[in-house]
Amino acid sequence: MNETDLMQLARQAIEDEDSARLNAKAAELATAEESARQAAEKEAHVALLIAAAEEAMSTEGVTLYDLARKFDTAVAALADLARAACTRNEVIGRHASGIQAAGLREAERTPAPEVLARALALAANQVATPGNGLKNLASSVLSYSGPLHRLTAVERAAR
Protein backbone atom coordinates (compact mmCIF):
# COMPACT_ATOMS: atom_id res chain seq x y z
CA MET A 1 0.00 0.00 0.00
CA ASN A 2 1.27 3.36 -0.86
CA GLU A 3 0.97 6.54 1.07
CA THR A 4 -2.06 7.74 -0.89
CA ASP A 5 -3.93 4.55 -0.13
CA LEU A 6 -3.07 4.87 3.54
CA MET A 7 -4.25 8.47 3.57
CA GLN A 8 -7.44 7.40 1.84
CA LEU A 9 -7.99 4.65 4.44
CA ALA A 10 -7.28 7.11 7.25
CA ARG A 11 -9.77 9.62 5.81
CA GLN A 12 -12.33 6.87 5.39
CA ALA A 13 -11.80 5.72 8.98
CA ILE A 14 -12.20 9.30 10.25
CA GLU A 15 -15.35 9.77 8.14
CA ASP A 16 -16.75 6.45 9.39
CA GLU A 17 -15.96 7.46 12.96
CA ASP A 18 -17.55 10.89 12.46
CA SER A 19 -20.57 9.29 10.81
CA ALA A 20 -20.94 6.80 13.67
CA ARG A 21 -20.60 9.62 16.20
CA LEU A 22 -23.23 11.68 14.35
CA ASN A 23 -25.55 8.68 14.09
CA ALA A 24 -25.12 8.00 17.81
CA LYS A 25 -25.82 11.66 18.60
CA ALA A 26 -28.89 11.61 16.33
CA ALA A 27 -30.15 8.45 18.04
CA GLU A 28 -29.52 10.05 21.43
CA LEU A 29 -31.45 13.17 20.39
CA ALA A 30 -34.29 11.06 18.99
CA THR A 31 -34.45 9.09 22.23
CA ALA A 32 -34.43 12.31 24.23
CA GLU A 33 -37.23 13.74 22.05
CA GLU A 34 -39.26 10.54 22.47
CA SER A 35 -38.68 10.59 26.22
CA ALA A 36 -39.72 14.24 26.37
CA ARG A 37 -42.83 13.49 24.31
CA GLN A 38 -43.74 10.57 26.55
CA ALA A 39 -43.12 12.66 29.66
CA ALA A 40 -45.36 15.42 28.28
CA GLU A 41 -48.09 12.90 27.46
CA LYS A 42 -47.83 11.41 30.95
CA GLU A 43 -47.94 14.87 32.52
CA ALA A 44 -51.01 15.77 30.46
CA HIS A 45 -52.68 12.50 31.44
CA VAL A 46 -51.94 13.11 35.14
CA ALA A 47 -53.31 16.65 34.82
CA LEU A 48 -56.53 15.23 33.33
CA LEU A 49 -56.79 12.68 36.15
CA ILE A 50 -56.29 15.40 38.75
CA ALA A 51 -58.89 17.66 37.14
CA ALA A 52 -61.41 14.81 36.90
CA ALA A 53 -60.80 13.80 40.53
CA GLU A 54 -61.12 17.39 41.77
CA GLU A 55 -64.35 17.83 39.83
CA ALA A 56 -65.76 14.53 41.09
CA MET A 57 -64.85 15.28 44.71
CA SER A 58 -66.53 18.70 44.56
CA THR A 59 -69.81 17.31 43.21
CA GLU A 60 -72.93 17.97 45.29
CA GLY A 61 -73.39 15.19 47.82
CA VAL A 62 -69.80 13.96 47.58
CA THR A 63 -67.96 16.64 49.51
CA LEU A 64 -67.01 15.97 53.10
CA TYR A 65 -69.13 18.96 54.13
CA ASP A 66 -72.20 17.47 52.40
CA LEU A 67 -71.57 14.12 54.05
CA ALA A 68 -71.18 15.83 57.45
CA ARG A 69 -74.54 17.60 56.98
CA LYS A 70 -76.24 14.31 56.07
CA PHE A 71 -74.56 12.64 59.04
CA ASP A 72 -75.80 15.33 61.43
CA THR A 73 -79.31 15.04 59.97
CA ALA A 74 -79.26 11.25 60.34
CA VAL A 75 -78.01 11.44 63.94
CA ALA A 76 -80.73 13.95 64.77
CA ALA A 77 -83.36 11.74 63.12
CA LEU A 78 -82.13 8.64 64.97
CA ALA A 79 -82.04 10.53 68.27
CA ASP A 80 -85.59 11.74 67.64
CA LEU A 81 -86.65 8.17 66.85
CA ALA A 82 -85.02 6.86 70.03
CA ARG A 83 -86.62 9.61 72.11
CA ALA A 84 -90.03 8.85 70.62
CA ALA A 85 -89.67 5.11 71.32
CA CYS A 86 -88.54 5.80 74.90
CA THR A 87 -91.37 8.28 75.47
CA ARG A 88 -93.91 5.80 74.08
CA ASN A 89 -92.58 3.05 76.35
CA GLU A 90 -92.68 5.36 79.40
CA VAL A 91 -96.30 6.31 78.64
CA ILE A 92 -97.23 2.64 78.20
CA GLY A 93 -95.51 1.82 81.51
CA ARG A 94 -97.31 4.62 83.39
CA HIS A 95 -100.69 3.70 81.96
CA ALA A 96 -100.31 -0.07 81.80
CA SER A 97 -103.37 -0.80 83.98
CA GLY A 98 -105.64 1.48 81.97
CA ILE A 99 -104.26 0.19 78.67
CA GLN A 100 -104.85 -3.40 79.75
CA ALA A 101 -108.36 -2.63 81.01
CA ALA A 102 -109.19 -0.88 77.74
CA GLY A 103 -107.70 -3.70 75.69
CA LEU A 104 -105.70 -1.35 73.50
CA ARG A 105 -103.93 -3.59 71.02
CA GLU A 106 -101.73 -0.83 69.64
CA ALA A 107 -100.15 -0.32 73.05
CA GLU A 108 -97.30 -2.79 72.69
CA ARG A 109 -93.89 -1.54 73.73
CA THR A 110 -91.39 -0.53 71.08
CA PRO A 111 -87.91 -1.07 72.54
CA ALA A 112 -85.62 1.77 71.48
CA PRO A 113 -82.66 -0.53 70.67
CA GLU A 114 -84.90 -2.59 68.38
CA VAL A 115 -86.32 0.48 66.64
CA LEU A 116 -82.88 2.07 66.11
CA ALA A 117 -81.31 -1.20 64.97
CA ARG A 118 -84.24 -1.81 62.63
CA ALA A 119 -83.85 1.65 61.05
CA LEU A 120 -80.13 1.07 60.61
CA ALA A 121 -80.62 -2.44 59.19
CA LEU A 122 -83.27 -1.32 56.72
CA ALA A 123 -81.25 1.70 55.57
CA ALA A 124 -78.09 -0.40 55.16
CA ASN A 125 -80.00 -3.12 53.32
CA GLN A 126 -81.52 -0.58 50.88
CA VAL A 127 -78.14 0.51 49.57
CA ALA A 128 -76.10 -2.65 50.15
CA THR A 129 -73.93 -3.87 47.30
CA PRO A 130 -71.46 -6.75 47.30
CA GLY A 131 -68.50 -4.41 47.78
CA ASN A 132 -69.65 -1.75 50.24
CA GLY A 133 -69.95 -3.84 53.43
CA LEU A 134 -73.45 -2.66 54.27
CA LYS A 135 -74.95 -6.15 54.01
CA ASN A 136 -72.61 -7.19 56.85
CA LEU A 137 -73.67 -4.16 58.88
CA ALA A 138 -77.35 -4.97 58.37
CA SER A 139 -76.70 -8.57 59.41
CA SER A 140 -74.77 -7.53 62.51
CA VAL A 141 -77.70 -5.56 63.96
CA LEU A 142 -80.31 -8.25 63.27
CA SER A 143 -79.93 -9.58 66.83
CA TYR A 144 -81.49 -6.28 67.98
CA SER A 145 -83.90 -5.67 65.12
CA GLY A 146 -85.09 -9.13 64.19
CA PRO A 147 -85.16 -10.56 60.67
CA LEU A 148 -85.60 -8.07 57.85
CA HIS A 149 -88.67 -9.86 56.47
CA ARG A 150 -90.58 -9.46 59.77
CA LEU A 151 -92.31 -6.11 60.20
CA THR A 152 -92.16 -4.44 63.60
CA ALA A 153 -95.21 -2.81 65.22
CA VAL A 154 -93.88 0.57 64.11
CA GLU A 155 -93.61 -0.58 60.48
CA ARG A 156 -97.06 -2.19 60.55
CA ALA A 157 -98.56 1.05 61.91
CA ALA A 158 -96.99 3.06 59.09
CA ARG A 159 -98.55 0.85 56.42
Secondary structure, 3 states (H helix, E strand, C coil): CCHHHHHHHHHHHHHHHHHHHHHHHHHHHHHHHHHHHHHHHHHHHHHHHHHHHHHHHCCCCCCHHHHHHHHHHHHHHHHHHHHHHHHHHHHHHHCHHHHHHHCCCCCCCCCHHHHHHHHHHHHHHHHCCCCCCHHHHHHHCHHHHCCCCCCCHHHHHHC
